[in-house]
Amino acid sequence: MRLSDLDIIVTAPPAPGWGGRYWILVKVTTDTGITGWGECYATSVGPEAMTAVIRDVFARHMADEDPANIELMKRRAYSAGFTQRPDLTVMGAFSGLEIACWDILGKNRDVPVHMLIGGRMNDRIRAYSYLYPLGHHDLPGFWNAPDQAAESAIALVERGYTAIKFDPAGPYTIRGGHMPALSDISASVAFCRALRAAVGDRADLLFGTHGQFTPAGAIRLGRALEAFDPLWFEEPVPPDDVPAMARVAEAVRIPVATGERLTTLSEFAAVLRAGAAEILQPALGRAGGIWEARKIAALAESHSAQVAPHLYAGPVEWAANVQLAASIPNLLMAETIETPFHAGLIRGGLAVEDGYIPVPGGAGLGIEVDEALARAHPWSGEGLHLEMQSAPCNYSAPNAFAGGAPSPVTGKDDD
């Protein structure tokens, strides 16, 4: 069996766009007619350029190869251009293609992917969700409203969720780490206070920051949040500054989590060696795929660290996350995004039940992709999957982050 054909679909979820402006799905077919699906979570170039990269990676390193030779193909891509170092775009392309290979292998052997990478350790996966606005909430006001966040949290807890994520300490700016405004610290405290009062001990609070602070700023904010006992302080400084993240981890009594913007074992290993995080959040469509993430999980286990696969993408990456999560002993939880488009694109193959994701027993990723639905929603915009703002932190007016989604009214960023 050899990898033969590649097709790429760039699909755009309908407004409000939870999961990003578009998702890059790859369809790989073997010379025996077996089809595998993957998803590339790489956002630093536009979808047209990314499509060209994906085709190049497939043609150079994977075409006409046995799909079982995962490690060989990864080493080819990792070493391309005489580099042998993490490359966000190349490895993002390879990650989606690698996921498709596992889908093929599982279908060929009529077993779920997790049975090929260690077997089933977990029958169901603890789920967490970002706090999204309810139908009666206003946008963009929701993102600065602790009372509305509390209502969203209660709705999730009533559906069985035991962990909720939020990130009120914006802005997310291209200017690198900054000192938070006092108003941002106050807003973060207000959110934590309202959410803790709303959910009590029924759910963990997951505080996101997406790498926007200096070490001193992150420590200042983190210490203000300690009284509310968040389960994690996510990416408090820019992801490539591992020593700075270690300083924060040492100074703040909240576990540090990181990983959605890292790729390959080498970057995650640096985090663990430095003691910079106790919770790793690989995005499988960027980190190197399922096998690379399985190695990352094993390394984390040796450092007494846990894994919480990240998801701000489509349901094919979610399916890959679930297959990984099913196989590892040091799983903490997995992120979920529940929208009708997510469910429809995989024909309901995955769902959250009472706050947990039952592990599917079907072959491969355990999902069936609705290719017609994906093609019926092509991406035609100019923005990237996610974008940061150019303006710096505002120290005299409120800052806001609109949840990474375009407005359902204007189609433009709410921030």
C-alpha positions in Angstrom: 0.0 0.0 0.0 1.4 3.4 -1.0 0.3 7.0 -0.6 -1.0 8.1 -4.0 -3.3 11.1 -4.2 -3.8 14.3 -2.2 -6.7 16.7 -2.1 -7.0 19.8 0.1 -10.2 21.6 1.2 -10.1 25.0 2.9 -13.5 25.2 4.5 -14.9 28.2 6.4 -17.2 27.6 9.4 -20.3 29.8 9.3 -20.5 32.8 11.6 -19.7 33.3 14.4 -16.7 31.2 13.4 -15.8 29.4 16.6 -12.7 27.4 15.7 -11.2 30.0 13.4 -11.9 31.7 10.1 -11.1 28.5 8.1 -9.9 25.0 8.5 -7.5 23.2 6.2 -8.5 19.6 5.6 -6.4 17.1 3.7 -7.7 14.0 2.0 -5.0 11.4 1.2 -5.7 8.3 -0.9 -3.6 5.2 -1.3 -3.0 3.2 -4.5 -5.4 0.6 -2.9 -8.2 3.1 -2.7 -8.2 3.8 1.1 -8.8 7.4 2.0 -7.5 9.1 5.1 -8.4 12.6 6.5 -6.2 15.0 8.4 -6.3 18.7 9.4 -3.4 21.2 9.3 -3.4 23.7 12.2 -0.9 26.2 10.8 -1.8 29.9 10.6 1.3 31.9 9.9 0.7 32.1 6.1 -2.5 32.3 4.2 -4.5 29.3 3.0 -3.3 29.6 -0.7 0.3 29.6 0.4 -0.3 26.9 2.9 -2.0 24.7 0.3 1.2 25.0 -1.8 3.3 24.0 1.2 1.2 21.0 1.9 1.4 19.8 -1.7 5.2 20.3 -1.6 5.6 18.4 1.6 3.5 15.5 0.3 5.3 15.4 -3.0 8.8 15.6 -1.6 8.5 13.4 1.5 5.4 11.2 1.4 4.1 10.4 -2.1 4.5 6.7 -3.1 5.6 5.9 0.5 4.1 3.2 2.7 1.8 5.1 5.1 3.1 3.0 8.0 6.6 4.6 7.7 5.5 7.6 9.9 8.9 8.1 11.5 10.8 8.1 8.2 8.5 10.6 6.6 8.7 12.9 9.6 12.5 12.8 9.6 12.4 13.8 5.9 10.2 16.7 6.5 12.0 17.8 9.7 15.3 17.7 7.9 14.2 19.4 4.7 16.4 22.1 3.4 19.3 21.0 5.6 17.5 22.3 8.7 16.7 19.5 11.2 14.9 22.0 13.5 11.3 22.8 14.1 9.6 24.7 11.3 6.1 25.9 12.1 4.8 25.9 8.6 6.5 22.7 7.3 5.6 20.7 10.4 2.1 22.1 10.3 1.7 20.8 6.8 3.2 17.4 7.7 1.0 17.2 10.8 -2.2 17.1 8.9 -0.8 14.7 6.4 0.5 12.4 9.2 -3.0 12.3 10.8 -4.4 11.2 7.5 -1.8 8.4 7.4 -3.0 7.1 10.7 -6.6 7.3 9.5 -5.5 5.1 6.6 -3.7 2.6 8.7 -6.6 2.2 11.1 -9.0 1.7 8.2 -6.7 -0.8 6.5 -6.5 -2.9 9.7 -10.1 -2.1 10.8 -9.1 -0.8 14.2 -9.2 2.7 15.8 -6.0 4.6 15.7 -5.5 4.4 19.5 -5.2 0.6 19.2 -2.1 1.2 17.0 -0.3 3.6 19.4 -0.6 1.7 22.7 -4.2 0.7 23.0 -7.1 2.1 24.9 -6.1 3.5 28.3 -9.2 5.8 28.7 -12.8 4.9 27.7 -13.9 8.5 27.9 -12.1 11.8 27.8 -12.7 14.7 30.2 -13.8 17.7 28.1 -13.4 21.4 28.6 -14.7 24.3 26.6 -14.0 27.9 26.1 -16.7 30.2 27.4 -18.7 31.2 24.3 -21.7 33.6 24.4 -25.2 32.3 24.8 -28.0 33.2 22.4 -29.2 36.2 24.4 -25.7 37.7 25.0 -24.5 40.7 23.1 -21.4 40.9 21.0 -18.8 42.3 21.4 -19.9 43.2 25.0 -19.8 39.5 26.1 -16.0 39.5 26.2 -15.9 42.2 28.9 -18.8 41.0 30.9 -18.1 38.8 34.0 -21.9 38.3 34.6 -22.4 37.0 31.1 -19.4 34.7 31.4 -20.8 33.3 34.6 -24.1 32.5 32.8 -22.2 30.7 30.0 -20.2 28.8 32.7 -23.3 27.7 34.5 -24.8 26.5 31.2 -21.7 24.3 30.6 -21.7 22.9 34.1 -25.3 22.0 33.8 -24.4 20.0 30.7 -21.7 18.1 32.7 -18.6 20.1 31.9 -16.1 20.1 34.8 -13.6 22.7 33.3 -14.1 26.0 31.6 -11.6 28.3 29.9 -11.6 32.1 29.5 -9.1 34.8 28.7 -10.2 38.3 29.8 -6.7 39.8 30.1 -6.4 41.1 26.5 -5.1 42.5 24.2 -3.3 40.0 22.0 -0.8 42.2 20.3 2.0 41.6 17.8 4.3 43.7 20.0 5.4 40.8 22.2 5.2 40.7 26.0 3.8 43.7 27.8 3.0 44.7 31.4 -0.8 44.3 31.9 -2.9 47.4 32.5 -4.3 47.7 36.0 -7.7 47.5 34.4 -6.8 44.2 32.8 -5.7 42.8 36.2 -8.9 44.1 37.8 -11.1 42.6 35.0 -9.3 39.3 35.3 -10.0 39.2 39.0 -13.6 40.1 38.4 -14.0 37.3 35.9 -12.4 34.7 38.3 -14.5 35.9 41.2 -17.8 35.8 39.2 -17.0 32.4 37.7 -15.9 30.8 41.0 -19.0 32.1 42.6 -21.1 30.7 39.8 -19.6 27.2 39.6 -18.2 26.7 43.0 -16.2 23.4 43.1 -18.1 21.9 40.2 -15.7 23.1 37.6 -12.0 24.0 37.3 -11.2 27.5 36.0 -8.7 27.5 33.1 -7.1 31.0 32.7 -5.8 31.8 29.2 -3.3 34.5 28.3 -1.8 33.4 25.0 1.7 34.6 25.6 1.1 38.3 25.8 3.0 39.3 29.0 6.5 39.9 30.2 7.6 37.6 33.0 7.1 40.4 35.5 3.7 41.2 34.1 2.6 37.6 34.1 3.8 37.1 37.8 1.9 40.3 38.8 -1.3 39.0 37.2 -0.9 35.4 38.3 -0.5 36.4 41.9 -3.7 38.4 41.7 -5.5 35.3 40.5 -4.2 32.7 43.0 -7.0 33.2 45.5 -9.5 31.7 43.0 -7.4 28.5 42.5 -7.3 28.2 38.7 -6.2 24.8 37.4 -3.8 26.5 35.0 -2.2 29.7 33.8 -2.0 29.2 30.1 1.0 30.5 28.1 1.7 33.5 30.4 4.7 34.7 28.3 5.5 34.3 24.6 5.9 30.6 23.8 9.5 30.7 22.6 10.8 32.3 25.8 11.2 29.1 27.8 13.4 30.5 30.6 10.9 33.3 31.2 8.1 30.8 31.4 10.1 28.9 34.0 10.5 32.1 36.0 6.7 32.5 36.1 6.1 28.8 37.0 8.5 29.2 39.9 6.9 32.5 41.1 3.2 31.8 40.7 1.1 29.2 42.6 -0.9 28.2 39.6 0.2 25.4 37.3 1.5 26.7 34.0 0.2 25.2 30.7 1.6 25.7 27.3 1.9 24.1 23.8 -0.7 25.2 21.3 2.0 27.2 19.4 4.8 24.7 19.8 5.8 22.1 17.2 7.7 18.8 17.5 9.3 17.0 20.4 12.3 19.3 20.6 10.2 22.4 21.6 8.2 20.5 24.1 11.3 18.9 25.5 12.8 22.3 26.2 9.8 23.3 28.2 10.0 20.2 30.3 13.7 20.4 30.9 13.4 24.0 32.1 10.5 23.1 34.5 8.5 25.8 32.6 5.1 23.9 32.6 3.3 21.0 34.2 0.6 20.8 31.6 1.3 20.4 27.9 -1.2 21.4 25.2 -0.1 20.1 21.8 -2.3 20.9 18.9 -2.0 17.8 16.8 -2.4 19.6 13.5 0.7 21.6 14.3 2.8 19.6 16.8 3.9 16.9 14.3 0.8 14.7 14.2 -0.4 11.8 16.3 2.9 9.9 16.6 4.9 13.0 17.5 2.3 13.9 20.1 2.4 10.3 21.5 6.2 10.8 22.0 5.6 14.2 23.6 3.1 12.6 26.0 5.6 9.9 26.9 8.3 12.5 27.6 5.8 14.5 29.7 5.0 11.3 31.7 8.7 11.0 32.6 8.5 14.6 34.0 5.3 14.0 35.9 3.5 16.4 33.5 0.0 16.0 32.1 -1.4 16.4 28.6 -4.4 18.4 27.6 -4.7 18.5 23.7 -5.6 21.9 22.4 -8.3 22.6 19.9 -9.1 25.8 18.1 -9.7 24.3 14.7 -12.1 21.8 13.1 -13.4 18.4 14.1 -10.8 16.4 12.2 -8.1 17.6 14.5 -10.5 17.0 17.4 -10.8 13.4 16.3 -7.0 13.0 16.2 -6.8 14.6 19.7 -9.3 12.0 21.0 -7.4 9.1 19.6 -4.2 10.3 21.3 -6.1 11.0 24.5 -7.5 7.5 24.6 -4.1 6.0 24.6 -2.1 7.9 27.2 -2.0 7.5 31.0 -1.1 11.1 31.8 -4.2 12.7 30.2 -5.7 15.7 32.0 -8.5 16.7 29.6 -9.1 17.7 26.0 -10.5 20.9 24.5 -13.8 20.8 22.7 -15.8 23.2 20.4 -19.5 22.3 19.9 -21.2 23.9 16.9 -23.6 22.5 14.4 -20.9 22.8 11.7 -18.4 20.9 13.7 -20.9 18.1 14.3 -22.1 18.1 10.7 -18.7 18.0 9.2 -18.0 14.6 10.8 -21.6 13.4 10.7 -21.9 13.4 14.5 -19.0 11.0 14.9 -17.9 12.7 18.1 -19.9 14.3 20.8 -19.7 15.4 24.4 -21.9 13.5 26.8 -22.2 14.7 30.4 -18.9 16.5 30.1 -16.9 13.7 28.6 -16.1 12.5 25.1 -16.8 8.8 24.6 -13.9 7.3 22.6 -15.2 6.1 19.2 -14.7 2.4 18.3 -14.8 2.9 14.5 -11.8 2.3 12.3 -9.2 5.0 11.9 -10.1 8.3 13.4 -13.6 7.0 14.0 -15.3 9.7 12.0 -16.9 10.1 8.5 -16.1 13.4 6.9 -19.0 15.1 5.0 -16.9 16.2 2.0 -19.8 17.9 0.3 -20.5 20.0 3.3 -16.9 21.1 3.6 -16.8 22.1 -0.1 -20.0 23.9 0.2 -18.4 26.5 2.6 -15.2 27.6 0.8 -13.0 30.3 2.4 -12.9 33.5 0.4 -11.6 36.1 2.9 -8.2 37.7 3.3 -7.5 37.2 6.9 -5.6 34.4 8.6 -7.1 31.6 10.7 -6.4 33.8 13.8 -4.8 37.2 14.0 -3.3 39.5 16.6 -3.9 43.2 16.7 -1.2 45.8 15.8 -2.1 48.3 18.4 -0.4 48.1 21.8 -2.0 47.6 25.2 -4.3 50.5 26.1 -3.6 51.7 29.6 -6.4 54.3 29.7 -9.3 52.4 28.2 -10.6 48.8 28.4 -8.8 46.1 26.3 -10.7 43.3 24.8 -10.2 40.0 23.0 -13.2 38.8 20.9 -12.6 35.1 21.3 -10.7 34.8 18.1 -13.8 34.9 15.8 -15.2 37.3 13.2 -18.3 39.1 14.1 -21.5 37.4 12.9 -22.7 40.9 11.8 -19.8 42.6 10.2 -17.4 39.7 9.5 -14.6 41.8 10.9 -12.6 41.3 14.0 -14.5 42.4 17.2 -11.2 43.5 18.8 
